[in-house]
């Protein structure tokens, strides 16, 4: 394992990003059922404008923001 900036660190980041993207999509599907079906494909880009992030916070909190 190389954790000083090598390949293993890049692989770990990729796996974590992929895992969190799946988790976000799982929760956002609850919010998007009533709206047009959307899908987060790039976590960093798709949460950047804040709309999807607010939707995620609404789903997790159960409140409307």
PQR file with spaces between the fields and no chain letter, atoms N, CA, C, O and H, PARSE charges and radii, in Angstrom:
ATOM       1  N    UNK     1       0.836   -1.179    0.000 -0.4000 1.5000
ATOM       2  CA   UNK     1       0.000    0.000    0.000 -0.0000 2.0000
ATOM       3  C    UNK     1       0.879    1.240    0.000  0.5500 1.7000
ATOM       4  O    UNK     1       1.826    1.347    0.780 -0.5500 1.4000
ATOM       5  N    UNK     2       0.559    2.160   -0.871 -0.4000 1.5000
ATOM       6  CA   UNK     2       1.288    3.409   -0.970 -0.0000 2.0000
ATOM       7  C    UNK     2       0.325    4.532   -0.587  0.5500 1.7000
ATOM       8  O    UNK     2      -0.641    4.788   -1.305 -0.5500 1.4000
ATOM       9  H    UNK     2      -0.210    2.074   -1.504  0.4000 1.0000
ATOM      10  N    UNK     3       0.577    5.194    0.525 -0.4000 1.5000
ATOM      11  CA   UNK     3      -0.311    6.262    0.966 -0.0000 2.0000
ATOM      12  C    UNK     3       0.357    7.624    0.945  0.5500 1.7000
ATOM      13  O    UNK     3      -0.152    8.559    1.563 -0.5500 1.4000
ATOM      14  H    UNK     3       1.362    4.986    1.109  0.4000 1.0000
ATOM      15  N    UNK     4       1.451    7.764    0.273 -0.4000 1.5000
ATOM      16  CA   UNK     4       2.136    9.040    0.211 -0.0000 2.0000
ATOM      17  C    UNK     4       1.834    9.825   -1.052  0.5500 1.7000
ATOM      18  O    UNK     4       2.536   10.794   -1.340 -0.5500 1.4000
ATOM      19  H    UNK     4       1.865    7.004   -0.229  0.4000 1.0000
ATOM      20  N    UNK     5       0.849    9.457   -1.795 -0.4000 1.5000
ATOM      21  CA   UNK     5       0.527   10.151   -3.035 -0.0000 2.0000
ATOM      22  C    UNK     5       0.639    9.242   -4.231  0.5500 1.7000
ATOM      23  O    UNK     5       0.642    9.711   -5.369 -0.5500 1.4000
ATOM      24  H    UNK     5       0.279    8.670   -1.561  0.4000 1.0000
ATOM      25  N    UNK     6       0.729    7.950   -3.994 -0.4000 1.5000
ATOM      26  CA   UNK     6       0.880    7.003   -5.085 -0.0000 2.0000
ATOM      27  C    UNK     6      -0.441    6.490   -5.600  0.5500 1.7000
ATOM      28  O    UNK     6      -1.493    7.091   -5.381 -0.5500 1.4000
ATOM      29  H    UNK     6       0.726    7.569   -3.069  0.4000 1.0000
ATOM      30  N    UNK     7      -0.370    5.386   -6.277 -0.4000 1.5000
ATOM      31  CA   UNK     7      -1.519    4.785   -6.942 -0.0000 2.0000
ATOM      32  C    UNK     7      -2.588    4.345   -5.949  0.5500 1.7000
ATOM      33  O    UNK     7      -3.777    4.511   -6.220 -0.5500 1.4000
ATOM      34  H    UNK     7       0.485    4.898   -6.454  0.4000 1.0000
ATOM      35  N    UNK     8      -2.194    3.791   -4.813 -0.4000 1.5000
ATOM      36  CA   UNK     8      -3.172    3.294   -3.846 -0.0000 2.0000
ATOM      37  C    UNK     8      -4.040    4.422   -3.309  0.5500 1.7000
ATOM      38  O    UNK     8      -5.233    4.223   -3.080 -0.5500 1.4000
ATOM      39  H    UNK     8      -1.228    3.656   -4.594  0.4000 1.0000
ATOM      40  N    UNK     9      -3.471    5.591   -3.106 -0.4000 1.5000
ATOM      41  CA   UNK     9      -4.235    6.735   -2.624 -0.0000 2.0000
ATOM      42  C    UNK     9      -5.250    7.176   -3.672  0.5500 1.7000
ATOM      43  O    UNK     9      -6.397    7.471   -3.333 -0.5500 1.4000
ATOM      44  H    UNK     9      -2.502    5.752   -3.291  0.4000 1.0000
ATOM      45  N    UNK    10      -4.848    7.224   -4.929 -0.4000 1.5000
ATOM      46  CA   UNK    10      -5.766    7.571   -6.011 -0.0000 2.0000
ATOM      47  C    UNK    10      -6.892    6.554   -6.116  0.5500 1.7000
ATOM      48  O    UNK    10      -8.047    6.925   -6.323 -0.5500 1.4000
ATOM      49  H    UNK    10      -3.917    6.985   -5.204  0.4000 1.0000
ATOM      50  N    UNK    11      -6.565    5.285   -5.975 -0.4000 1.5000
ATOM      51  CA   UNK    11      -7.570    4.223   -6.038 -0.0000 2.0000
ATOM      52  C    UNK    11      -8.546    4.348   -4.879  0.5500 1.7000
ATOM      53  O    UNK    11      -9.752    4.180   -5.064 -0.5500 1.4000
ATOM      54  H    UNK    11      -5.626    4.984   -5.806  0.4000 1.0000
ATOM      55  N    UNK    12      -8.044    4.639   -3.698 -0.4000 1.5000
ATOM      56  CA   UNK    12      -8.912    4.798   -2.526 -0.0000 2.0000
ATOM      57  C    UNK    12      -9.864    5.972   -2.730  0.5500 1.7000
ATOM      58  O    UNK    12     -11.050    5.864   -2.419 -0.5500 1.4000
ATOM      59  H    UNK    12      -7.065    4.776   -3.547  0.4000 1.0000
ATOM      60  N    UNK    13      -9.367    7.081   -3.242 -0.4000 1.5000
ATOM      61  CA   UNK    13     -10.215    8.242   -3.518 -0.0000 2.0000
ATOM      62  C    UNK    13     -11.293    7.902   -4.544  0.5500 1.7000
ATOM      63  O    UNK    13     -12.448    8.299   -4.389 -0.5500 1.4000
ATOM      64  H    UNK    13      -8.403    7.169   -3.494  0.4000 1.0000
ATOM      65  N    UNK    14     -10.918    7.170   -5.586 -0.4000 1.5000
ATOM      66  CA   UNK    14     -11.878    6.786   -6.626 -0.0000 2.0000
ATOM      67  C    UNK    14     -12.974    5.908   -6.051  0.5500 1.7000
ATOM      68  O    UNK    14     -14.151    6.100   -6.356 -0.5500 1.4000
ATOM      69  H    UNK    14      -9.980    6.848   -5.712  0.4000 1.0000
ATOM      70  N    UNK    15     -12.591    4.940   -5.215 -0.4000 1.5000
ATOM      71  CA   UNK    15     -13.565    4.028   -4.610 -0.0000 2.0000
ATOM      72  C    UNK    15     -14.492    4.786   -3.661  0.5500 1.7000
ATOM      73  O    UNK    15     -15.699    4.543   -3.652 -0.5500 1.4000
ATOM      74  H    UNK    15     -11.635    4.784   -4.967  0.4000 1.0000
ATOM      75  N    UNK    16     -13.945    5.693   -2.870 -0.4000 1.5000
ATOM      76  CA   UNK    16     -14.771    6.467   -1.945 -0.0000 2.0000
ATOM      77  C    UNK    16     -15.746    7.364   -2.699  0.5500 1.7000
ATOM      78  O    UNK    16     -16.906    7.484   -2.306 -0.5500 1.4000
ATOM      79  H    UNK    16     -12.964    5.891   -2.878  0.4000 1.0000
ATOM      80  N    UNK    17     -15.290    7.993   -3.774 -0.4000 1.5000
ATOM      81  CA   UNK    17     -16.164    8.847   -4.580 -0.0000 2.0000
ATOM      82  C    UNK    17     -17.287    8.025   -5.201  0.5500 1.7000
ATOM      83  O    UNK    17     -18.442    8.452   -5.202 -0.5500 1.4000
ATOM      84  H    UNK    17     -14.347    7.895   -4.094  0.4000 1.0000
ATOM      85  N    UNK    18     -16.959    6.861   -5.723 -0.4000 1.5000
ATOM      86  CA   UNK    18     -17.961    5.985   -6.339 -0.0000 2.0000
ATOM      87  C    UNK    18     -18.975    5.512   -5.302  0.5500 1.7000
ATOM      88  O    UNK    18     -20.176    5.493   -5.570 -0.5500 1.4000
ATOM      89  H    UNK    18     -16.021    6.514   -5.722  0.4000 1.0000
ATOM      90  N    UNK    19     -18.499    5.132   -4.126 -0.4000 1.5000
ATOM      91  CA   UNK    19     -19.374    4.653   -3.058 -0.0000 2.0000
ATOM      92  C    UNK    19     -20.306    5.759   -2.582  0.5500 1.7000
ATOM      93  O    UNK    19     -21.504    5.525   -2.418 -0.5500 1.4000
ATOM      94  H    UNK    19     -17.523    5.147   -3.907  0.4000 1.0000
ATOM      95  N    UNK    20     -19.780    6.956   -2.359 -0.4000 1.5000
ATOM      96  CA   UNK    20     -20.602    8.063   -1.889 -0.0000 2.0000
ATOM      97  C    UNK    20     -21.596    8.490   -2.961  0.5500 1.7000
ATOM      98  O    UNK    20     -22.720    8.873   -2.637 -0.5500 1.4000
ATOM      99  H    UNK    20     -18.807    7.146   -2.493  0.4000 1.0000
ATOM     100  N    UNK    21     -21.206    8.431   -4.231 -0.4000 1.5000
ATOM     101  CA   UNK    21     -22.127    8.756   -5.321 -0.0000 2.0000
ATOM     102  C    UNK    21     -23.316    7.806   -5.316  0.5500 1.7000
ATOM     103  O    UNK    21     -24.454    8.241   -5.492 -0.5500 1.4000
ATOM     104  H    UNK    21     -20.293    8.120   -4.495  0.4000 1.0000
ATOM     105  N    UNK    22     -23.068    6.521   -5.118 -0.4000 1.5000
ATOM     106  CA   UNK    22     -24.161    5.542   -5.043 -0.0000 2.0000
ATOM     107  C    UNK    22     -25.065    5.832   -3.854  0.5500 1.7000
ATOM     108  O    UNK    22     -26.287    5.732   -3.965 -0.5500 1.4000
ATOM     109  H    UNK    22     -22.143    6.168   -4.976  0.4000 1.0000
ATOM     110  N    UNK    23     -24.472    6.192   -2.716 -0.4000 1.5000
ATOM     111  CA   UNK    23     -25.234    6.501   -1.509 -0.0000 2.0000
ATOM     112  C    UNK    23     -26.123    7.728   -1.734  0.5500 1.7000
ATOM     113  O    UNK    23     -27.289    7.737   -1.339 -0.5500 1.4000
ATOM     114  H    UNK    23     -23.479    6.273   -2.627  0.4000 1.0000
ATOM     115  N    UNK    24     -25.566    8.761   -2.370 -0.4000 1.5000
ATOM     116  CA   UNK    24     -26.328    9.975   -2.654 -0.0000 2.0000
ATOM     117  C    UNK    24     -27.488    9.654   -3.590  0.5500 1.7000
ATOM     118  O    UNK    24     -28.611   10.093   -3.345 -0.5500 1.4000
ATOM     119  H    UNK    24     -24.619    8.754   -2.691  0.4000 1.0000
ATOM     120  N    UNK    25     -27.240    8.901   -4.654 -0.4000 1.5000
ATOM     121  CA   UNK    25     -28.304    8.536   -5.593 -0.0000 2.0000
ATOM     122  C    UNK    25     -29.398    7.737   -4.908  0.5500 1.7000
ATOM     123  O    UNK    25     -30.579    7.929   -5.199 -0.5500 1.4000
ATOM     124  H    UNK    25     -26.327    8.544   -4.853  0.4000 1.0000
ATOM     125  N    UNK    26     -29.025    6.851   -4.008 -0.4000 1.5000
ATOM     126  CA   UNK    26     -30.008    6.037   -3.280 -0.0000 2.0000
ATOM     127  C    UNK    26     -30.963    6.925   -2.491  0.5500 1.7000
ATOM     128  O    UNK    26     -32.167    6.670   -2.457 -0.5500 1.4000
ATOM     129  H    UNK    26     -28.066    6.695   -3.772  0.4000 1.0000
ATOM     130  N    UNK    27     -30.435    7.954   -1.864 -0.4000 1.5000
ATOM     131  CA   UNK    27     -31.273    8.847   -1.072 -0.0000 2.0000
ATOM     132  C    UNK    27     -32.029    9.849   -1.942  0.5500 1.7000
ATOM     133  O    UNK    27     -33.182   10.166   -1.648 -0.5500 1.4000
ATOM     134  H    UNK    27     -29.457    8.161   -1.892  0.4000 1.0000
ATOM     135  N    UNK    28     -31.410   10.345   -2.991 -0.4000 1.5000
ATOM     136  CA   UNK    28     -32.070   11.344   -3.827 -0.0000 2.0000
ATOM     137  C    UNK    28     -33.207   10.760   -4.649  0.5500 1.7000
ATOM     138  O    UNK    28     -34.116   11.494   -5.035 -0.5500 1.4000
ATOM     139  H    UNK    28     -30.474   10.088   -3.229  0.4000 1.0000
ATOM     140  N    UNK    29     -33.184    9.474   -4.925 -0.4000 1.5000
ATOM     141  CA   UNK    29     -34.277    8.854   -5.687 -0.0000 2.0000
ATOM     142  C    UNK    29     -35.603    9.041   -4.950  0.5500 1.7000
ATOM     143  O    UNK    29     -36.656    9.128   -5.581 -0.5500 1.4000
ATOM     144  H    UNK    29     -32.445    8.878   -4.612  0.4000 1.0000
ATOM     145  N    UNK    30     -35.555    9.102   -3.626 -0.4000 1.5000
ATOM     146  CA   UNK    30     -36.764    9.336   -2.827 -0.0000 2.0000
ATOM     147  C    UNK    30     -37.326   10.722   -3.116  0.5500 1.7000
ATOM     148  O    UNK    30     -38.541   10.895   -3.204 -0.5500 1.4000
ATOM     149  H    UNK    30     -34.700    9.030   -3.113  0.4000 1.0000
ATOM     150  N    UNK    31     -36.459   11.694   -3.262 -0.4000 1.5000
ATOM     151  CA   UNK    31     -36.874   13.074   -3.501 -0.0000 2.0000
ATOM     152  C    UNK    31     -37.310   13.269   -4.946  0.5500 1.7000
ATOM     153  O    UNK    31     -38.245   14.023   -5.212 -0.5500 1.4000
ATOM     154  H    UNK    31     -35.471   11.554   -3.191  0.4000 1.0000
ATOM     155  N    UNK    32     -36.655   12.609   -5.868 -0.4000 1.5000
ATOM     156  CA   UNK    32     -36.888   12.838   -7.283 -0.0000 2.0000
ATOM     157  C    UNK    32     -38.045   12.038   -7.855  0.5500 1.7000
ATOM     158  O    UNK    32     -38.394   12.228   -9.020 -0.5500 1.4000
ATOM     159  H    UNK    32     -35.895   11.996   -5.651  0.4000 1.0000
ATOM     160  N    UNK    33     -38.649   11.156   -7.081 -0.4000 1.5000
ATOM     161  CA   UNK    33     -39.772   10.375   -7.617 -0.0000 2.0000
ATOM     162  C    UNK    33     -40.882   11.286   -8.101  0.5500 1.7000
ATOM     163  O    UNK    33     -41.499   11.033   -9.136 -0.5500 1.4000
ATOM     164  H    UNK    33     -38.366   11.002   -6.135  0.4000 1.0000
ATOM     165  N    UNK    34     -41.135   12.357   -7.344 -0.4000 1.5000
ATOM     166  CA   UNK    34     -42.203   13.275   -7.717 -0.0000 2.0000
ATOM     167  C    UNK    34     -41.781   14.202   -8.861  0.5500 1.7000
ATOM     168  O    UNK    34     -42.628   14.768   -9.552 -0.5500 1.4000
ATOM     169  H    UNK    34     -40.633   12.563   -6.504  0.4000 1.0000
ATOM     170  N    UNK    35     -40.508   14.349   -9.049 -0.4000 1.5000
ATOM     171  CA   UNK    35     -39.983   15.234  -10.091 -0.0000 2.0000
ATOM     172  C    UNK    35     -39.432   14.401  -11.247  0.5500 1.7000
ATOM     173  O    UNK    35     -39.579   13.179  -11.274 -0.5500 1.4000
ATOM     174  H    UNK    35     -39.820   13.889   -8.487  0.4000 1.0000
ATOM     175  N    UNK    36     -38.810   15.069  -12.178 -0.4000 1.5000
ATOM     176  CA   UNK    36     -38.148   14.358  -13.277 -0.0000 2.0000
ATOM     177  C    UNK    36     -37.013   13.512  -12.715  0.5500 1.7000
ATOM     178  O    UNK    36     -36.281   13.947  -11.825 -0.5500 1.4000
ATOM     179  H    UNK    36     -38.691   16.061  -12.156  0.4000 1.0000
ATOM     180  N    UNK    37     -36.880   12.335  -13.228 -0.4000 1.5000
ATOM     181  CA   UNK    37     -35.833   11.416  -12.767 -0.0000 2.0000
ATOM     182  C    UNK    37     -34.462   11.954  -13.161  0.5500 1.7000
ATOM     183  O    UNK    37     -34.197   12.208  -14.336 -0.5500 1.4000
ATOM     184  H    UNK    37     -37.475   11.982  -13.950  0.4000 1.0000
ATOM     185  N    UNK    38     -33.596   12.122  -12.169 -0.4000 1.5000
ATOM     186  CA   UNK    38     -32.239   12.587  -12.421 -0.0000 2.0000
ATOM     187  C    UNK    38     -31.269   11.598  -11.804  0.5500 1.7000
ATOM     188  O    UNK    38     -31.658   10.732  -11.021 -0.5500 1.4000
ATOM     189  H    UNK    38     -33.810   11.915  -11.214  0.4000 1.0000
ATOM     190  N    UNK    39     -30.015   11.735  -12.162 -0.4000 1.5000
ATOM     191  CA   UNK    39     -28.997   10.804  -11.687 -0.0000 2.0000
ATOM     192  C    UNK    39     -27.690   11.556  -11.491  0.5500 1.7000
ATOM     193  O    UNK    39     -27.258   12.296  -12.375 -0.5500 1.4000
ATOM     194  H    UNK    39     -29.699   12.439  -12.799  0.4000 1.0000
ATOM     195  N    UNK    40     -27.063   11.372  -10.341 -0.4000 1.5000
ATOM     196  CA   UNK    40     -25.750   11.953  -10.075 -0.0000 2.0000
ATOM     197  C    UNK    40     -24.718   11.026  -10.696  0.5500 1.7000
ATOM     198  O    UNK    40     -24.627    9.854  -10.330 -0.5500 1.4000
ATOM     199  H    UNK    40     -27.414   10.771   -9.623  0.4000 1.0000
ATOM     200  N    UNK    41     -23.945   11.550  -11.633 -0.4000 1.5000
ATOM     201  CA   UNK    41     -22.902   10.722  -12.241 -0.0000 2.0000
ATOM     202  C    UNK    41     -21.513   11.171  -11.796  0.5500 1.7000
ATOM     203  O    UNK    41     -20.631   10.339  -11.579 -0.5500 1.4000
ATOM     204  H    UNK    41     -24.019   12.502  -11.930  0.4000 1.0000
ATOM     205  N    UNK    42     -21.316   12.476  -11.659 -0.4000 1.5000
ATOM     206  CA   UNK    42     -20.049   13.003  -11.153 -0.0000 2.0000
ATOM     207  C    UNK    42     -20.363   13.780   -9.884  0.5500 1.7000
ATOM     208  O    UNK    42     -20.918   14.877   -9.941 -0.5500 1.4000
ATOM     209  H    UNK    42     -22.032   13.152  -11.835  0.4000 1.0000
ATOM     210  N    UNK    43     -20.014   13.224   -8.765 -0.4000 1.5000
ATOM     211  CA   UNK    43     -20.359   13.781   -7.465 -0.0000 2.0000
ATOM     212  C    UNK    43     -19.924   15.236   -7.339  0.5500 1.7000
ATOM     213  O    UNK    43     -20.705   16.075   -6.889 -0.5500 1.4000
ATOM     214  H    UNK    43     -19.563   12.333   -8.718  0.4000 1.0000
ATOM     215  N    UNK    44     -18.711   15.542   -7.722 -0.4000 1.5000
ATOM     216  CA   UNK    44     -18.179   16.893   -7.553 -0.0000 2.0000
ATOM     217  C    UNK    44     -18.902   17.900   -8.446  0.5500 1.7000
ATOM     218  O    UNK    44     -19.241   18.994   -7.996 -0.5500 1.4000
ATOM     219  H    UNK    44     -18.077   14.861   -8.087  0.4000 1.0000
ATOM     220  N    UNK    45     -19.137   17.545   -9.686 -0.4000 1.5000
ATOM     221  CA   UNK    45     -19.791   18.464  -10.620 -0.0000 2.0000
ATOM     222  C    UNK    45     -21.287   18.592  -10.338  0.5500 1.7000
ATOM     223  O    UNK    45     -21.836   19.693  -10.394 -0.5500 1.4000
ATOM     224  H    UNK    45     -18.861   16.657  -10.053  0.4000 1.0000
ATOM     225  N    UNK    46     -21.943   17.483  -10.038 -0.4000 1.5000
ATOM     226  CA   UNK    46     -23.396   17.494   -9.894 -0.0000 2.0000
ATOM     227  C    UNK    46     -23.869   18.104   -8.578  0.5500 1.7000
ATOM     228  O    UNK    46     -25.040   18.464   -8.464 -0.5500 1.4000
ATOM     229  H    UNK    46     -21.497   16.589   -9.992  0.4000 1.0000
ATOM     230  N    UNK    47     -23.004   18.230   -7.592 -0.4000 1.5000
ATOM     231  CA   UNK    47     -23.367   18.900   -6.338 -0.0000 2.0000
ATOM     232  C    UNK    47     -22.873   20.344   -6.311  0.5500 1.7000
ATOM     233  O    UNK    47     -23.176   21.087   -5.377 -0.5500 1.4000
ATOM     234  H    UNK    47     -22.052   17.937   -7.684  0.4000 1.0000
ATOM     235  N    UNK    48     -22.129   20.738   -7.312 -0.4000 1.5000
ATOM     236  CA   UNK    48     -21.468   22.044   -7.324 -0.0000 2.0000
ATOM     237  C    UNK    48     -22.431   23.224   -7.247  0.5500 1.7000
ATOM     238  O    UNK    48     -22.165   24.175   -6.512 -0.5500 1.4000
ATOM     239  H    UNK    48     -21.883   20.134   -8.071  0.4000 1.0000
ATOM     240  N    UNK    49     -23.546   23.193   -7.985 -0.4000 1.5000
ATOM     241  CA   UNK    49     -24.441   24.359   -8.010 -0.0000 2.0000
ATOM     242  C    UNK    49     -25.322   24.459   -6.767  0.5500 1.7000
ATOM     243  O    UNK    49     -25.949   25.494   -6.541 -0.5500 1.4000
ATOM     244  H    UNK    49     -23.762   22.421   -8.582  0.4000 1.0000
ATOM     245  N    UNK    50     -25.377   23.410   -5.966 -0.4000 1.5000
ATOM     246  CA   UNK    50     -26.112   23.455   -4.709 -0.0000 2.0000
ATOM     247  C    UNK    50     -27.523   22.895   -4.768  0.5500 1.7000
ATOM     248  O    UNK    50     -28.082   22.553   -3.726 -0.5500 1.4000
ATOM     249  H    UNK    50     -24.867   22.570   -6.150  0.4000 1.0000
ATOM     250  N    UNK    51     -28.118   22.791   -5.948 -0.4000 1.5000
ATOM     251  CA   UNK    51     -29.497   22.308   -6.040 -0.0000 2.0000
ATOM     252  C    UNK    51     -29.617   20.851   -5.589  0.5500 1.7000
ATOM     253  O    UNK    51     -30.497   20.508   -4.800 -0.5500 1.4000
ATOM     254  H    UNK    51     -27.664   23.069   -6.794  0.4000 1.0000
ATOM     255  N    UNK    52     -28.743   20.018   -6.087 -0.4000 1.5000
ATOM     256  CA   UNK    52     -28.785   18.608   -5.693 -0.0000 2.0000
ATOM     257  C    UNK    52     -28.386   18.434   -4.232  0.5500 1.7000
ATOM     258  O    UNK    52     -28.895   17.546   -3.549 -0.5500 1.4000
ATOM     259  H    UNK    52     -28.028   20.297   -6.729  0.4000 1.0000
ATOM     260  N    UNK    53     -27.487   19.271   -3.758 -0.4000 1.5000
ATOM     261  CA   UNK    53     -27.077   19.211   -2.357 -0.0000 2.0000
ATOM     262  C    UNK    53     -28.237   19.590   -1.443  0.5500 1.7000
ATOM     263  O    UNK    53     -28.441   18.953   -0.409 -0.5500 1.4000
ATOM     264  H    UNK    53     -27.073   19.992   -4.313  0.4000 1.0000
ATOM     265  N    UNK    54     -28.996   20.614   -1.810 -0.4000 1.5000
ATOM     266  CA   UNK    54     -30.175   20.992   -1.030 -0.0000 2.0000
ATOM     267  C    UNK    54     -31.195   19.865   -1.050  0.5500 1.7000
ATOM     268  O    UNK    54     -31.803   19.568   -0.021 -0.5500 1.4000
ATOM     269  H    UNK    54     -28.831   21.130   -2.650  0.4000 1.0000
ATOM     270  N    UNK    55     -31.394   19.235   -2.196 -0.4000 1.5000
ATOM     271  CA   UNK    55     -32.316   18.095   -2.277 -0.0000 2.0000
ATOM     272  C    UNK    55     -31.877   16.976   -1.344  0.5500 1.7000
ATOM     273  O    UNK    55     -32.709   16.366   -0.672 -0.5500 1.4000
ATOM     274  H    UNK    55     -30.901   19.476   -3.032  0.4000 1.0000
ATOM     275  N    UNK    56     -30.583   16.705   -1.298 -0.4000 1.5000
ATOM     276  CA   UNK    56     -30.064   15.670   -0.405 -0.0000 2.0000
ATOM     277  C    UNK    56     -30.318   16.042    1.051  0.5500 1.7000
ATOM     278  O    UNK    56     -30.747   15.197    1.837 -0.5500 1.4000
ATOM     279  H    UNK    56     -29.908   17.201   -1.843  0.4000 1.0000
ATOM     280  N    UNK    57     -30.062   17.286    1.416 -0.4000 1.5000
ATOM     281  CA   UNK    57     -30.308   17.731    2.787 -0.0000 2.0000
ATOM     282  C    UNK    57     -31.786   17.635    3.149  0.5500 1.7000
ATOM     283  O    UNK    57     -32.120   17.280    4.280 -0.5500 1.4000
ATOM     284  H    UNK    57     -29.714   17.972    0.777  0.4000 1.0000
ATOM     285  N    UNK    58     -32.673   17.943    2.212 -0.4000 1.5000
ATOM     286  CA   UNK    58     -34.109   17.829    2.465 -0.0000 2.0000
ATOM     287  C    UNK    58     -34.509   16.380    2.716  0.5500 1.7000
ATOM     288  O    UNK    58     -35.291   16.096    3.624 -0.5500 1.4000
ATOM     289  H    UNK    58     -32.402   18.232    1.294  0.4000 1.0000
ATOM     290  N    UNK    59     -33.977   15.477    1.921 -0.4000 1.5000
ATOM     291  CA   UNK    59     -34.292   14.056    2.096 -0.0000 2.0000
ATOM     292  C    UNK    59     -33.785   13.558    3.440  0.5500 1.7000
ATOM     293  O    UNK    59     -34.507   12.869    4.161 -0.5500 1.4000
ATOM     294  H    UNK    59     -33.342   15.708    1.184  0.4000 1.0000
ATOM     295  N    UNK    60     -32.557   13.899    3.778 -0.4000 1.5000
ATOM     296  CA   UNK    60     -31.958   13.400    5.018 -0.0000 2.0000
ATOM     297  C    UNK    60     -32.599   14.012    6.258  0.5500 1.7000
ATOM     298  O    UNK    60     -32.727   13.337    7.280 -0.5500 1.4000
ATOM     299  H    UNK    60     -31.970   14.459    3.193  0.4000 1.0000
ATOM     300  N    UNK    61     -33.005   15.285    6.184 -0.4000 1.5000
ATOM     301  CA   UNK    61     -33.579   15.951    7.355 -0.0000 2.0000
ATOM     302  C    UNK    61     -35.088   15.776    7.455  0.5500 1.7000
ATOM     303  O    UNK    61     -35.655   15.867    8.543 -0.5500 1.4000
ATOM     304  H    UNK    61     -32.901   15.832    5.354  0.4000 1.0000
ATOM     305  N    UNK    62     -35.739   15.524    6.323 -0.4000 1.5000
ATOM     306  CA   UNK    62     -37.195   15.418    6.317 -0.0000 2.0000
ATOM     307  C    UNK    62     -37.878   16.776    6.296  0.5500 1.7000
ATOM     308  O    UNK    62     -39.103   16.849    6.396 -0.5500 1.4000
ATOM     309  H    UNK    62     -35.278   15.450    5.439  0.4000 1.0000
ATOM     310  N    UNK    63     -37.114   17.847    6.168 -0.4000 1.5000
ATOM     311  CA   UNK    63     -37.651   19.208    6.131 -0.0000 2.0000
ATOM     312  C    UNK    63     -37.445   19.814    4.752  0.5500 1.7000
ATOM     313  O    UNK    63     -36.559   19.403    4.001 -0.5500 1.4000
ATOM     314  H    UNK    63     -36.119   17.787    6.086  0.4000 1.0000
ATOM     315  N    UNK    64     -38.277   20.798    4.431 -0.4000 1.5000
ATOM     316  CA   UNK    64     -38.123   21.520    3.177 -0.0000 2.0000
ATOM     317  C    UNK    64     -37.268   22.751    3.426  0.5500 1.7000
ATOM     318  O    UNK    64     -37.509   23.503    4.370 -0.5500 1.4000
ATOM     319  H    UNK    64     -38.996   21.131    5.041  0.4000 1.0000
ATOM     320  N    UNK    65     -36.282   22.952    2.587 -0.4000 1.5000
ATOM     321  CA   UNK    65     -35.387   24.105    2.754 -0.0000 2.0000
ATOM     322  C    UNK    65     -35.689   25.175    1.730  0.5500 1.7000
ATOM     323  O    UNK    65     -35.037   26.219    1.717 -0.5500 1.4000
ATOM     324  H    UNK    65     -36.086   22.341    1.820  0.4000 1.0000
